[in-house]
Amino acid sequence: MRIKSLVAAMAAVTSLAPIAAQAQAQENPWMVRVRAVDVLFQNGQSSTVQDLDVKAQNRWIPEFDVSYFFTKNIAAELVLTWPQQVNIYGNLGAGQQNIGKVTALPPSLLAQYHFTDLGAFKPYVGLGVNYTIFGNRQNFPALGNAVQVDNSSVGVVGQVGMDYMFDKNWGLNLDVKYATMSTNVTTVQGGTNLGKLTLNPWMPAVGVTYKF
């Protein structure tokens, strides 16, 4: 009788295991991070853009991202900020000088794999797409506002990072991303292509992690 009761109890526990596993997978699926990011533009150039040595100036930007964990290892991350002003420099015969400014809004969406068997140390890798929207596209007073850049840029973004969790909620985040990003420079009248500015920034970052 005791054996039958034990078998019945084991069967009941076994039947509940998938439910428990599903509940564990659904536990705390959301994570947010706030980062300070150093945007390091690579500034490749072609044609007239190269002749003028047109470059985007490196700058620090704030970043906020939201991650959703489908399992303990697989997550999607949406990387956000607000439109950031980027200074553009060029050589107009008297050395490098500020020729204008554009704004850039560069959200990214990445799929991530998180390594979870290293205790508080939780490294991850990610791959996704970056979509950068350029604003104030004709703001180049040193060139008579006769040129403009594209509306947007679509490219690939890769990521390597780690969270070090101090407890189940709070952690320190270190992250490096690389995005392919470029824009054509054209004349406002007629749309003549003057060349391409290939930005392709490296984006090392440090921040704070909070897991719900």
Secondary structure, DSSP 8 states (H G I E B T S, - for coil): -HHHHHHHHHHHHHHHHHHHHHHHHHSS-EEEEEEEEEEB---EE-HHHHHTT-EE--EEEEEEEEEEESSSSEEEEEEE---EEEEEEEESSSSEEEEEEEEEE--EEEEEEE--SSTTEEEEEEEEEEEEEEESTT--GGGTT-EEE-SEEEEEEEEEEEEEESSSSEEEEEEEEEE--EEEEEETTT--EEEEEE---EEEEEEEEEE-
